Amino acid sequence: MPTHRTADLSALPPRLDSLTGLRWFAAFAVFLHHAGNFGSTDMAPVLRFGTYGVTFFFVLSGFVLTWSSRPEVGTTTFYWNRVSRIYPAAFVAFLLALPVFYSFHPDPSQWWVKPVDVGILLLSVPLIQAWWNAPTILFSGNPAAWTLTCEFFFYALHPFIIRPLRRMRARASLWALAALVAAYLVFGLAVAQWPGSWLAQIPQPIAQLPTFVMGMLLAAAMRDGWQLRIHPAVTYIATGAFIGFLVVTAGNPNWFAIKFAETAPQWIAVLCALMIAAVATRDVLRRPSALRRKFWVRLGEWSFCFYLLHAHFVYTARAIWGQQPTGWLNLVWWALLLAVSIAAAAALHHFVEKPAERAMRQWWKRRAEARRVPVLAAEAE
């Protein structure tokens, strides 16, 4: 519900550490989905929805970048900051993925291993592979990195989308959000109705853009004082109930069940947006939040590296030990894979991601200062 206005897009907003903690659970959901490819359980019909952790990341990305935006940060600086934040860890993860997902003579039984194709792999270096929908290209290099193509596209547009948002009040942002959600649902129905049409061939960066803009509009509304004053648990339960509904009604000929299934990505994006708004509001109001505990925040800080690396270990385990029979004993395997993935993510975060980001930003700052000095001297003359 709308409340008094407390800030705008030019003010410095409070930290939202709970969203960092929440990010870990989205990465963990993706892990559970992939872990099932090594050894599944009876929960497989539910865990397949773990792929929508990616949807959460897209909405969260739009929200966080808009929430923390400052007008004095120039467009080129914004771009450099994004590259320094994402690329070093992504490139190292790409190199580590090569022996796991590529071979000169792949075993046909290992469907995840692709033949070496230098031309396709080169598309993964600048992270442009998701502009092609062919699976061999879309999932080339590090298969998880297709989402980074989307993110870089979002980053490219963010400085231009945010300009009108800085002039919009909360009510206008919410109306724009409602219109976007309606259009996104229509898009989902159209793709389901005409699966062979050009709509289904739209590259992922464009197809996923509405989720990012949803996050931007939510953040703009909250920066203008709007708050979603419901307990975050309500959004968790609603998301779980929706997934449960999809699982229970899978294959049901009921018209409503079919339409909900066809628009599942859109509805889940909406649920993710509500979840983010509810959790962020709790931090803005400084209400108690378990997600702000150091343990969850630290895991959230590692979550990007965890997302990049976890499949490496899942598919390495499958290559060594083969696919495990379905059963709850696989929870032991999952725990081991989780522990190894977290340890590797922590190492990548502390030894690559953060030092590289710090060095790249410092270089950019020194470069900007070096260019500014002659200008100031000329002005003084």
C-alpha positions, 0 to 999 in steps of 0.5 A: 500500500502507498505510504508517505514519500521518504526518498527519490531516485537522487537520494542515497537509499538504505542498504537492503542486506536481506535481498543479498541473503535472499539471493542465496536461496535463488541460487540454491534453487538452481543448484537443486534443479541441476543436482537432479541430473546426477541423482534425483528424488521423488521431489523432482517434479517440484525441483524442476522449477528451480530453474526459475531462480534465474527469473528471480535474479533478473528481477532482483538485478533490475531492482538493485541497480535502480535502488542504488542508482545515483545520477552523478555516476556517468553511463560509461562508469556504470558500464565499467562497474558492471563489467568489473563486477561480472566479467572476471569471475565469469571468465575464470568459470568459463575456463574451468568449464571447458574440460567439464563440458567439452571434448574433442571426442565426446562420449555419446552417453554424456549428453552434456559434453559437446564437441570442441568448436572454437567459433562457438566457444569464442561467442562465450568469451564476450558473453554474447552466446544467448543471442542465438537460441540453438542449444549448442550456442545458447549453452556454450562455454559455461552453460550457466553463463547464458544469463550473463548475455541477458544481464549485459543487455539489461545493463546496456539499457538501464541508464536510458530506462532509468531517466524517465523513472527519475521523473515518475512518482510511485503511483505512475511507476506502479501503473506502468508495472501493472501494464508491463505485467499484463503485456508480459502475460499476453506475450506468454499466452501468445508464445504458447498459442503459436509455438512455431511463430517468430515470437518463440524465436525471440532471443533470450535477452529480449524475451527476459527484458520484462523481468528486469524492467519489473524490478526497475519499476518496483525500485522506482516506486519504493524510492518514491516512498511506496512500500509493500507492507506484508510479511515476506512469508506470505510471498514465500507461501504464495510461490510455493502454492503456485508451484504446487498447483502446477505440479498437481495439475500437470496434464490436467485438461482444465482450461484454467490449469492449462493457461496457468501452466502456459504462463508459469514464467510470467506468474513466477516473475510477478511472485518474485517481484512481490517477494523482493518488494516485501523483503525490501520493505522489511529492511527499509522499515528496519524490522527483524529479518533472518535474511540479514544475518551474517551467515545468509548475507555471506552466502548471498555474496558468494551466490554469483560465483556459486551459480557460475560453478555448481554445475561443474561439480554436478556433471563432473560427479556424473561423469565419474560415478554415473547417474544415480538411481532415484532415491532419497539417498541422493540427498547425501550426494547433494550435500557433498556437492553443495559443500564443494560448490560453496567452498569453490564459490568462496574461493572464486569470490575472495581470490578473483571476483572481489580483487579483480573488481576492486583493481578494475574500479581503481584503474578506472578511477585513476584514469578518470582523475588523470583525464580531469587534471588537464581539463581543470588546468585548462579551465584555470588558465 
